Amino acid sequence: MATNILDVTQIVPQLKHPTIFKQFDALQEGEAFVIHNDHDPKPLYYQLVAERGDIFTWEYEEQGPQWWKVKIAKKVFSTGQQTIGEIAGQDLRKAEVFKKYGLEFCCDGKKSLEESCKDAGVSIEEVKEALEALPENGVPASQDYANWGLDFLSDYIVNVHHKYVTDSIPMLTDLSHKIATVHGNAHPELFKIKKHVDVLLSEMKAHQEEEENVLFPYIRQMVQLEKGGKPLAEPGFGDIENPVEMMLEDHKAVADHVHAIEKLSDGYKVPADGCDSYRLYFHKLYELDEDLHHHIHLENNVLFPKAVKMHKALAN
């Protein structure tokens, strides 16, 4: 089958990138199209990375001096196997196994179990044995998130995880400043930790407000429309995948800060000269790490995929 060619030179400037993004989003995994342009479209590459992540390939077929042609393909992730995110989304106990072996199933959950084990440098056989050793009595109802209604799951995330972050901000902000001021000379990494903590908390506050004011109300509205058999009214943000992609990018940024804090603190290890406040600070950071891991998992691997699926069903 011939690859579609999009002649970008025939599109008005303000519509070029939106048109390219629309065509890319319509691709199935493994499909591609070629953009034809009169200059190197490298800025588009960086925008695709920022807004869609590592889900595409970029191959120059012609590089000037008059014309540039670039083949853009959507990577194949679904190889007949479930992704690690899908596995974790169906059974929280399996998510705990992945966490034990250092397998990233939240912000990098589109990989297969085999790919994730390879990237983490762990034995897939050992991980499979741990998964198979789980009891057969299934997930308790209190943790069966995959079968909860999306409105109920949204409320749960707000009332449990959003509330936890909101309640933690004052104490962590105060401890971050206090510990860096008192112990920073002996442990200069505390100043770097403080920067990450400050940005992380600020970004999470804005992120949660966006979800609570825009995305989650729309998800609840979709649930009611589905129950009532009523038609879907398109929101101001267009396809639900638009805000979902923004939230996923936020999650990646949050994960980067958390990983940096964990590394700088040597796994939240309190030094011998650490005071009680120092211990409390690192304990709260560890607690935040744990909560965010679960929080992001529920959104990335359960709520968002099901909300996108529901939106498509209602739109048809």
C-alpha positions in Angstrom: 0.0 0.0 0.0 1.4 3.4 -1.0 2.2 5.8 1.9 0.0 8.9 2.0 1.8 12.2 1.2 0.8 15.4 2.8 1.9 18.5 0.9 2.5 21.0 3.7 3.3 23.8 1.2 -0.4 23.9 0.2 -1.6 24.5 3.8 -1.8 28.0 5.4 0.9 28.5 8.1 -1.4 28.6 11.1 -3.0 25.2 10.1 0.2 23.3 9.2 1.0 21.7 12.5 -2.7 21.1 13.6 -3.3 19.4 10.2 -0.2 17.2 10.6 -1.1 16.3 14.2 -4.6 15.4 13.1 -3.3 13.1 10.4 -0.8 11.5 12.8 -3.4 10.9 15.4 -5.6 9.1 12.8 -2.8 6.6 12.1 -3.1 3.0 13.3 0.0 1.4 14.8 2.5 0.7 12.1 0.9 3.1 9.6 2.8 6.1 8.2 2.5 9.2 6.0 5.0 11.5 4.3 5.1 15.2 4.7 6.4 17.2 1.7 7.8 20.7 2.7 10.0 23.5 1.3 12.2 23.6 4.5 13.5 21.2 7.2 10.4 20.5 9.4 12.7 19.7 12.5 10.6 22.0 14.8 7.7 19.7 14.2 9.8 16.7 15.4 10.3 18.4 18.8 6.7 19.3 19.0 5.7 15.7 18.4 8.1 14.5 21.0 6.7 17.0 23.5 3.0 16.4 22.8 2.9 12.8 21.8 6.0 11.2 23.4 8.1 8.4 22.0 5.4 6.8 19.9 6.6 7.6 16.4 9.5 7.2 14.0 11.0 10.1 11.9 12.8 9.2 8.7 14.1 11.6 6.1 13.4 10.5 2.5 14.7 13.8 1.0 16.7 16.5 2.7 16.8 19.7 0.5 18.1 21.8 -0.8 14.7 22.6 -2.4 12.4 20.0 -0.9 12.2 18.0 2.3 10.3 14.7 2.7 9.9 13.0 6.0 8.2 9.7 6.7 6.4 9.7 10.0 5.1 6.4 11.3 3.3 5.4 14.5 5.2 2.8 16.4 3.8 -0.7 17.0 3.2 -1.4 20.7 0.3 -3.9 20.6 2.1 -7.0 19.4 -0.7 -9.3 20.5 0.5 -9.1 24.0 -1.0 -7.0 26.8 1.0 -3.9 27.7 2.5 -3.8 31.2 0.1 -0.9 31.9 -2.9 -2.9 30.9 -1.8 -5.8 33.1 -1.3 -3.5 36.1 -4.6 -1.8 35.4 -6.5 -5.1 35.7 -4.9 -6.3 38.9 -3.3 -4.0 41.5 -1.5 -7.0 43.0 0.4 -7.4 39.7 1.3 -3.7 39.8 2.9 -4.3 43.1 5.0 -7.1 41.6 6.1 -4.8 38.8 7.1 -2.2 41.4 9.1 -4.7 43.3 11.2 -5.5 40.2 11.5 -1.8 39.2 9.3 -2.1 36.1 7.8 1.2 35.1 4.1 0.6 34.4 2.8 4.2 34.9 4.4 6.7 32.6 6.0 4.0 30.4 3.1 1.5 30.5 2.7 1.0 26.8 5.5 -1.5 26.6 5.1 -5.3 26.7 6.3 -7.2 29.8 9.2 -8.5 27.8 10.3 -5.0 26.7 9.9 -3.7 30.3 12.0 -6.5 31.8 14.7 -6.0 29.1 14.9 -2.2 29.8 15.0 -2.8 33.6 17.6 -5.5 33.3 15.6 -8.1 35.1 14.7 -11.7 34.3 11.3 -12.0 32.7 11.1 -15.6 33.9 11.5 -14.5 37.5 8.8 -11.8 37.1 6.4 -14.3 35.5 7.0 -16.7 38.4 6.2 -13.9 40.9 3.0 -13.1 38.9 1.9 -16.8 38.8 2.6 -17.2 42.5 -0.2 -14.7 43.3 -3.3 -16.3 44.9 -6.1 -17.2 42.6 -8.8 -15.6 44.7 -8.5 -12.4 42.6 -8.6 -8.7 43.5 -10.7 -7.7 46.5 -13.7 -5.5 45.6 -12.1 -2.5 47.5 -9.2 -2.6 45.0 -11.0 -3.7 41.8 -10.5 -0.4 40.1 -10.8 -1.8 36.6 -14.5 -2.6 37.2 -15.4 0.7 39.0 -17.6 3.2 37.2 -15.6 6.0 35.8 -17.5 8.6 37.7 -16.8 6.7 41.0 -13.2 6.3 40.1 -12.8 10.0 39.3 -14.3 10.8 42.7 -12.0 8.3 44.4 -8.9 9.9 42.8 -10.0 13.4 43.9 -11.0 12.4 47.5 -8.1 10.2 48.2 -5.1 11.1 46.0 -5.8 14.7 45.2 -6.6 15.4 48.8 -3.5 13.7 50.0 -1.3 15.9 47.8 -3.2 19.1 48.7 -2.9 18.2 52.4 0.8 17.4 52.1 1.8 20.7 50.4 2.1 23.0 53.5 4.1 20.5 55.5 6.4 19.5 52.7 7.0 23.1 51.7 7.9 24.0 55.2 10.1 21.0 55.8 11.8 21.4 52.4 12.9 25.0 53.4 13.8 24.1 57.0 15.9 21.1 56.3 17.8 22.7 53.4 18.5 25.8 55.6 19.7 23.8 58.6 21.5 20.9 57.0 22.3 22.2 53.5 25.9 23.1 54.3 26.7 19.5 55.3 24.4 18.0 52.7 24.3 20.3 49.6 22.0 17.8 47.7 19.2 19.1 49.9 19.1 22.3 47.9 18.6 20.4 44.7 15.9 18.2 46.4 14.2 21.4 47.6 14.0 22.7 44.0 12.5 19.5 42.7 10.0 19.4 45.6 8.9 23.0 45.1 8.3 22.5 41.4 6.7 19.1 41.9 4.2 20.5 44.4 3.4 23.5 42.3 2.9 21.5 39.1 0.7 18.9 41.0 -1.5 21.7 42.4 -2.1 23.1 38.9 -2.5 19.6 37.4 -5.1 18.6 39.9 -7.1 21.8 39.5 -7.2 21.2 35.7 -8.5 17.6 36.2 -11.1 18.7 38.7 -12.3 21.6 36.7 -12.2 20.3 33.2 -11.5 16.6 32.5 -13.2 14.8 35.4 -16.5 16.8 35.1 -16.6 15.8 31.5 -15.9 12.1 32.3 -18.8 12.2 34.8 -21.0 13.8 32.1 -20.1 11.0 29.7 -21.2 8.4 32.3 -24.5 10.1 32.7 -25.0 10.4 28.9 -24.2 6.7 28.5 -26.7 5.7 31.2 -29.4 7.9 29.7 -28.7 6.9 26.1 -28.3 10.5 25.2 -26.0 12.0 22.4 -22.6 13.3 23.2 -22.1 17.1 23.1 -18.5 17.9 22.1 -16.7 19.9 24.7 -14.7 23.1 24.1 -11.4 21.1 24.1 -12.5 18.9 21.2 -11.6 15.2 21.4 -11.1 13.9 25.0 -7.6 12.7 23.9 -6.5 16.3 23.9 -6.7 16.9 27.7 -5.7 13.3 28.3 -2.5 13.8 26.4 -1.8 17.0 28.4 -2.4 15.1 31.7 0.0 12.3 30.5 2.7 14.8 29.8 2.2 16.3 33.2 2.6 12.8 34.7 5.9 12.3 32.9 7.2 15.6 34.3 6.0 14.6 37.8 7.7 11.2 37.5 11.0 12.9 36.5 10.9 15.0 39.6 10.1 12.1 41.9 12.9 9.9 40.4 15.4 12.8 40.8 14.4 13.3 44.5 14.7 9.5 45.1 18.2 9.5 43.5 19.4 12.6 45.3 18.3 11.3 48.6 19.8 7.8 48.0 16.4 6.2 48.3 15.2 8.5 51.1 18.1 7.4 53.3 18.5 9.7 56.3 22.2 10.4 57.1 23.7 9.7 60.6 23.5 13.4 61.6 19.9 13.8 60.5 17.5 15.1 63.1 13.9 14.1 63.8 12.7 16.8 61.3 15.1 15.4 58.7 13.6 11.9 59.2 10.1 13.2 59.0 10.9 15.1 55.8 12.3 12.0 54.0 9.5 9.9 55.4 6.9 12.3 53.9 8.8 12.3 50.5 8.8 8.5 50.5 5.1 8.6 51.3 4.4 11.1 48.5 6.4 8.9 46.1 4.2 5.9 47.0 1.0 7.8 46.7 1.9 9.4 43.4 2.9 6.0 41.9 -0.6 4.6 42.7 -2.3 7.9 41.7 -0.7 8.1 38.3 -1.2 4.4 37.7 -5.0 4.7 38.3 -5.2 7.6 35.8 -2.8 6.4 33.1 -3.8 2.7 33.0 -7.4 2.6 34.2 -9.3 5.9 34.0 -7.9 7.5 30.9 -8.0 4.5 28.5 -11.5 3.7 29.6 -12.6 7.4 29.2 -11.2 7.6 25.7 -12.9 4.3 24.8 -16.2 5.6 26.2 -15.9 8.9 24.3 -15.3 7.1 21.0 -18.4 4.9 21.7 -20.6 7.8 22.4 -19.4 9.8 19.4 -20.3 7.0 17.0 
